[in-house]
Amino acid sequence: MILQRIRSHSGVLALASRLLGASVLAQVAVLAAIALVSRDLQPRDFALYGAVSGAAGIAASINTMAAETRTPVVDDQTSQVLNRAGFTTLTAISLLTVIAGLVAWPLSRPVGWVLVLSALCAWCTGSQQLLNGIVLRRQLQKVLADGRVSQGLSNAVLLIVLWQLGVPGFLVLVLAWLLSLLIGVGVVYHRGARGHLPRAIASQEDLRVLRHQVGGQPVANLLSSSVSSMPPLLLPAVGQHLTAGIWALVSRFLNPVVNTTFATLQPLYYGEAAEHVRHDRMPQLRQYHRRWMTAMVLAGIPFALGSVVITMYLLPLLGPQWKVGWLPALTGAIYYTAMFSCLPLSQTLQMLGRIRLALRWTVVRCIVSLAPLALIGLLGGQRALLGWAIGAAATFYWQFWLHRTSLRSEPAPRRRSLAAHHESPLTQEESPMSDQLPSPARSLAEAWLPAIRRSLGWVLALTLVGALAGALAAKSMPKSYEASTQMILLPASGKDSGEIASSTTVAKSLASSYAHAITSTSVLTKVLATTGSSQSVADLQENISTIVQDDTVVIDLTVEDESAEGAAKLANAISTEFIKQSPTLMPKQTRNAAVLELKPLRVATPPASPSSPGMRALVPIGAFLGLSVGLAAAVLRPRPKTTP
């Protein structure tokens, strides 16, 4: 009996081993590269990277309109329609986001960077999701292993190459991720999806089928992604750069473990579960789901302990700028343990067709999770982040209870196909397999323009709402100013040419260490006493960023404050105090004479305008996002029924 069970599951075990091995190999390579490059990166670099990945996550959650969630469980004809509609909306939303970034660029360069880069990353992520749906339908899970290995190894190599080329910190992280995504997409397409991609833009009929199949799932995906993406987007916006950077690095180490588990186990669970759904085997599905749920909850216990060890004891070894307190460690353990246990089974409600229930759960999860972030001004960055993690984890485990309730009360799965569609099915001439496909321009005009004309009032109203939301955000967001000063690390005077050359080499090797030491407690305590500032040392550390210019000994010091004069005053005071204390840090010769000396290079002056985005940046961006939502809603809105 035992041998028969082992033989019956040998294929699944072999596939799981291949997927797990591929994912582990890829993620270990990436984590090793991240550990290497993060020694020279600052929390602000990871904060910007977190903002790009967060914005990309939100865009990727909706740009395919969730077509990939239904592709493995519908009939062949419907799956072709869903792929065509998914790739059309993916390209359209990505282009709109790029245009939004270009519009925002002259007004706020950081916002422009985030939007353009997140659009490109979201397009790659959405393409990967759609291709994975095709591969899962064809039962070619081993192709996913090849894609993960290619993506992970290329990401690690690109991180090191871009770092060695001197690319700015956050661009090292983002560009390596973007290019590796493209490589992974190419491998999956070449090995498992060639010949199965659509060759035309989706028509109105295709979008109607997509809307009928997915229901409110795109909205649910958007809300769910907002839960995970809001902290890296919100924390930098309110000036919590240190908290945002530390959380981004914690996520960069824990998220791959979760993704490895998800990428390995979700295809195994979803592939067999979808087979039960297609053949109406509900008792077997209930038993299958219960075994998976029990195993994942038990596996979460050692994961929680390991996450605390990683964040509390391993990350600080990367440099003094990455010292993690107990609050971020607890936050990471709570949030990522819930994701580790629940994410592989998270599409069960969608698989059963319980789209409305999934949407209601997502709305509750979004409200419960994001409520603490709304109180960030009262709670502070780290406590608000902890409250967010508790809410997100609690609602994740609540989803397990909804799964069990739905499986017990569902007599038969609600499969949707074109044959069962309540409206007229596609004719043979409109079939995805037909050779008489409409041209892209004609299809786009016929499908979308009438829908936009019917909903023009809603489109304009949502555009106005977006502009007003941008204005309110700009008005409520506290203004912040940045002032910068420069210091230069030079050979001490009185040296001969040989000693100067040697000292210059030493200065270049030590410049980054001096940049980290600027935020030391001894320096900032003296600065606060001198300037009379009411800030704490921890608050001031969050508002300071330092960087060493590439291949130089010039240290840039930037301070953020609520007033322009305060930012300049603090920047100059920190520079003066650090130069005063720097002789105690300098390497000495045998005669106790300093080899190097630190001198001021540029004095900070009050900035003329705030560094935080204002009306000119947020109002056009809000209007453009409102317009995009309005156009998407117009295209997906049901057509009014006509009476004969």
VEXKEVEX-711006 format. One record per residue (C-alpha): x, z, y; residue in three letters. Coordinates in steps of 0.25 Angstrom, whole numbers, plus 5000, padded with zeros to 4 digits. Layout:
XZYALA
...
//
This chain:
500050005000MET
501150045010ILE
501949915006LEU
500749835008GLN
500549895022ARG
501949865026ILE
501949725021ARG
500549695029SER
501149755042HIS
502549695040SER
502249575049GLY
501749665060VAL
502949755058LEU
503949645059ALA
503249585072LEU
503249725078ALA
504749745075SER
505049605081ARG
504149635094LEU
504749775095LEU
506149725093GLY
506049615103ALA
505449715113SER
506449825111VAL
507649725112LEU
507049665125ALA
506749795132GLN
508049865128VAL
508849745134ALA
507949755147VAL
508149915148LEU
509649905146ALA
509749805157ALA
508849885166ILE
509650005164ALA
510849925168LEU
510349865181VAL
509549995185SER
510850065188ARG
511049975200ASP
509549975204LEU
508750065213GLN
507350115212PRO
506850025223ARG
507349905214ASP
506449955202PHE
505349985212ALA
505349835216LEU
505449795202TYR
504249885198GLY
503449825210ALA
503649685205VAL
503349725190SER
502149795195GLY
501549685203ALA
501949585191ALA
501149675182GLY
499949675190ILE
499949525192ALA
500249505177ALA
499049585173SER
498049485180ILE
498749355181ASN
498349305167THR
496949365168MET
497249435154ALA
497149305147ALA
498149355137GLU
497349475132THR
496249385126ARG
497149265121THR
497449325107PRO
496049365104VAL
495249235108VAL
495049105101ASP
496048995103ASP
495248915114GLN
495049035122THR
496449075122SER
496848945127GLN
495948965139VAL
496449105142LEU
497849055142ASN
497548945152ARG
496749045161ALA
497849155159GLY
499049065163PHE
498249005175THR
497949135181THR
499349185178LEU
499949075186THR
498949085198ALA
499049235200ILE
500549225199SER
500649115210LEU
499649195219LEU
500549315218THR
501849235221VAL
501149185233ILE
500749325237ALA
502249365236GLY
502649245245LEU
501549285255VAL
502049425255ALA
503549395256TRP
503649375271PRO
502849505273LEU
503449595263SER
504649545255ARG
504549655244PRO
503049625242VAL
503349475241GLY
504449505231TRP
503549585222VAL
502449485222LEU
503249365219VAL
504049425208LEU
502849495202SER
502149365202ALA
503249295194LEU
503349415184CYS
501849415183ALA
501749275179TRP
502849295169CYS
502149415163THR
500749345163GLY
501349225156SER
501949315146GLN
500649385143GLN
499849255141LEU
500949205132LEU
500949335124ASN
499449315122GLY
499749175116ILE
500749225107VAL
499949345102LEU
498749245099ARG
499749165091ARG
500249285084GLN
501649265088LEU
502049405092GLN
503549375088LYS
503649285100VAL
503349405109LEU
504649465103ALA
505449345107ASP
504849345121GLY
505149495123ARG
506649485118VAL
506849365128SER
506249435140GLN
506949565137GLY
508349515135LEU
508249415147SER
507749525156ASN
508949615152ALA
509949495154VAL
509249455167LEU
509349605173LEU
510849615170ILE
511049475176VAL
510249485188LEU
510849625191TRP
512249565189GLN
511949455199LEU
511549555210GLY
510149525211VAL
509349635219PRO
508949755211GLY
507449725209PHE
507549575207LEU
508449605195VAL
507349675189LEU
506249575193VAL
506949445190LEU
507449495177ALA
506049525173TRP
505449395178LEU
506449305172LEU
506449375158SER
504849365159LEU
505049215160LEU
505949215148ILE
505049295140GLY
503849205143VAL
504649085140GLY
505049135126VAL
503549175123VAL
503049035127TYR
504148965119HIS
503949045106ARG
502449065106GLY
501649005117ALA
502148865118ARG
500948765118GLY
499948875120HIS
499948875135LEU
498848815144PRO
499148685150ARG
498148695162ALA
497648785172ILE
496348865168ALA
495048815172SER
493848895177GLN
493348895162GLU
494648955157ASP
494549065168LEU
493149095164ARG
493549105149VAL
494749195154LEU
493749285162ARG
492749295151HIS
493849335141GLN
494649435149VAL
493549495158GLY
494049605167GLY
495449615159GLN
496249555171PRO
495649655180VAL
495949765170ALA
497449715168ASN
497649715183LEU
497149855184LEU
497949905172SER
499249835177SER
498949895191SER
499150035184VAL
500550005179SER
500949925191SER
500450005203MET
501550115203PRO
502750015204PRO
501949945215LEU
501450065223LEU
502650155223LEU
503550065230PRO
502450035240ALA
502350175244VAL
503850195245GLY
504050265232GLN
505250175228HIS
506050275220LEU
504850315212THR
504450165210ALA
505850135206GLY
506050245196ILE
504650215190TRP
505050065189ALA
506250105181LEU
505550205172VAL
504550095169SER
505649995167ARG
506150075155PHE
504850125149LEU
504050005151ASN
504849915142PRO
504650025131VAL
503150005133VAL
503249855134ASN
504049855121THR
502949935114THR
501849845120PHE
502549715118ALA
502849755103THR
501549825099LEU
500449755108GLN
500549615101PRO
500549685087LEU
499249765091TYR
498549665099TYR
498849545089GLY
498249615077GLU
497149685085ALA
496749545091ALA
496649495077GLU
495649605074HIS
494849575086VAL
494749425083ARG
494249455069HIS
493349575073ASP
494049675065ARG
493749795073MET
493849905063PRO
495249865060GLN
495549855075LEU
495149995077ARG
496050045066GLN
497149955071TYR
497050005085HIS
496950155081ARG
498250145074ARG
498950075085TRP
498450185096MET
498950295087THR
500350245085ALA
500450205100MET
500050345105VAL
501050415095LEU
502150315099ALA
501950355114GLY
502450495112ILE
503950465109PRO
503850355120PHE
503450465131ALA
504650555127LEU
505550435127GLY
505050385141SER
505450525147VAL
506850515141VAL
507050375147ILE
506550415161THR
507150555163MET
508450535156TYR
508850385154LEU
508450325167LEU
509250415176PRO
510550365169LEU
510350235176LEU
510750295189GLY
510350405199PRO
509250325205GLN
508450325192TRP
508350475191LYS
506850495185VAL
506150625187GLY
505150685178TRP
503950625185LEU
504350475183PRO
504750515168ALA
503350575165LEU
502650465172THR
503450365163GLY
503150435151ALA
501650455153ILE
501350305158TYR
502250235148TYR
501850315136THR
500450275138ALA
500850135140MET
501650135127PHE
500550195119SER
499350115125CYS
499849975130LEU
499949905116PRO
498549935114LEU
498049915128SER
497349775126GLN
496349825115THR
495149835125LEU
495449695130GLN
495649645115MET
494249695112LEU
493649635124GLY
493349765131ARG
493749705144ILE
492849785153ARG
493249915146LEU
494749885148ALA
494449855163LEU
493749985165ARG
494850065158TRP
495849995167THR
495150025180VAL
495050175176VAL
496550165172ARG
496950105185CYS
496150205193ILE
496750325186VAL
498150275186SER
498250225200LEU
497550345207ALA
498850435207PRO
499550315213LEU
498550315225ALA
499050465228LEU
500450425228ILE
500650475242GLY
500150615238LEU
500750625224LEU
502050555227GLY
502650435219GLY
503050505206GLN
501750595204ARG
500850475208ALA
501550395197LEU
501450505187LEU
499950515190GLY
499850365188TRP
500550375174ALA
499550485169ILE
498350405173GLY
498850275167ALA
499250345154ALA
497950415153ALA
497150285154THR
498050215144PHE
497650315133TYR
496250315137TRP
496250165134GLN
496550205119PHE
495250275119TRP
494550155125LEU
495150065114HIS
494650155103ARG
493250165109THR
493150015110SER
493649985096LEU
492650085090ARG
491450025099SER
491849875098GLU
491149815086PRO
491749685087ALA
492849625097PRO
492249545109ARG
493049425107ARG
492849315117ARG
493049165115SER
492649045121LEU
491649025109ALA
490949155113ALA
490949135128HIS
489649155135HIS
489849035144GLU
490148895140SER
491448875132PRO
492448775135LEU
492148635131THR
493048545122GLN
493548475135GLU
493848615142GLU
494548665129SER
495948715131PRO
496348625120MET
495848505126SER
496748405132ASP
495848375144GLN
496348495152LEU
496048495167PRO
497148475177SER
497748605183PRO
497248575198ALA
495848535193ARG
495748655184SER
496148745195LEU
495248685205ALA
494048675196GLU
494148815190ALA
494548905202TRP
494148845215LEU
492648855212PRO
492748995208ALA
493549035221ILE
492448965229ARG
491449045222ARG
492149175225SER
492749145239LEU
492049265245GLY
492649365235TRP
494049295236VAL
494049315251LEU
493549455250ALA
494649495240LEU
495649435249THR
495149525261LEU
495149645252VAL
496549615248GLY
496949605262ALA
496249735266LEU
496849805254ALA
498249755259GLY
497949805273ALA
497549945268LEU
498749955259ALA
499649915271ALA
498950015280LYS
498950135270SER
500350105265MET
501350195272PRO
502350115280LYS
503850135276SER
505150085283TYR
506450055277GLU
507850075284ALA
509150025278SER
510550065280THR
511850025274GLN
513150085270MET
514450025264ILE
515450085254LEU
516850045259LEU
518250085254PRO
518750205262ALA
519750165274SER
521250175272GLY
521250095259LYS
522149985256ASP
521649845251SER
521749885236GLY
521050015238GLU
519949945246ILE
519649845235ALA
519649955225SER
518750035234SER
517749915236THR
517549905221THR
517350055220VAL
516350045232ALA
515549935225LYS
515450005212SER
514950135219LEU
514050075229ALA
512750085221SER
513150235217SER
513250265232TYR
511850195234ALA
511250285224HIS
511850415230ALA
511250385244ILE
509950445238THR
510550575233SER
509950705236THR
511150765244SER
511150645254VAL
509550635256LEU
509450795258THR
510450785269LYS
509750665275VAL
508350735275LEU
508950855282ALA
509650775292THR
508450685296THR
507350795294GLY
506550705285SER
505450775277SER
505650685265GLN
506150745252SER
507450695245VAL
506550625234ALA
505650555244ASP
506850505252LEU
507550455239GLN
506350365237GLU
506450305250ASN
507850265249ILE
508450145243SER
509950105242THR
510549975237ILE
511949925236VAL
512049775241GLN
512649685230ASP
514149685228ASP
514349765241THR
514549905245VAL
513449915255VAL
512350015252ILE
510949985258ASP
510150115260LEU
508650095263THR
507650215267VAL
506150205268GLU
505350295277ASP
504050305284GLU
504650275297SER
505650165302ALA
506450275309GLU
506450365298GLY
506950265288ALA
508150225297ALA
508450375300LYS
508450405285LEU
509250285281ALA
510350315291ASN
510350465288ALA
510550435273ILE
511650335275SER
512350435284THR
512250555275GLU
512650475263PHE
513850425270ILE
514250565273LYS
514050615259GLN
514750485253SER
516150535253PRO
515850635242THR
515350525233LEU
516550435236MET
517650405225PRO
518950475229LYS
520450435228GLN
521550525223THR
521750575237ARG
520250615239ASN
520050495248ALA
518750415247ALA
518850275242VAL
517550235248LEU
516750265261GLU
515350245264LEU
515050185278LYS
513750145285PRO
513449995287LEU
512149985293ARG
511250095300VAL
509750095297ALA
508750055308THR
507250085309PRO
506549965302PRO
505549885311ALA
504449875300SER
504049945288PRO
504549905274SER
503249935267SER
502249815267PRO
501249815278GLY
500049735283MET
500749605283ARG
501149615269ALA
500049685262LEU
498849615269VAL
499249475264PRO
499649525251ILE
498249595249GLY
497549475254ALA
498249385244PHE
498049475232LEU
496549485236GLY
496449335237LEU
497149325223SER
496149425217VAL
495049355223GLY
495449215218LEU
495649275204ALA
494349345204ALA
493649215209ALA
494249135197VAL
493849235187LEU
492549265192ARG
491349215183PRO
490649095187ARG
489249115191PRO
488249065180LYS
487448945184THR
486048935179THR
485648795174PRO
//
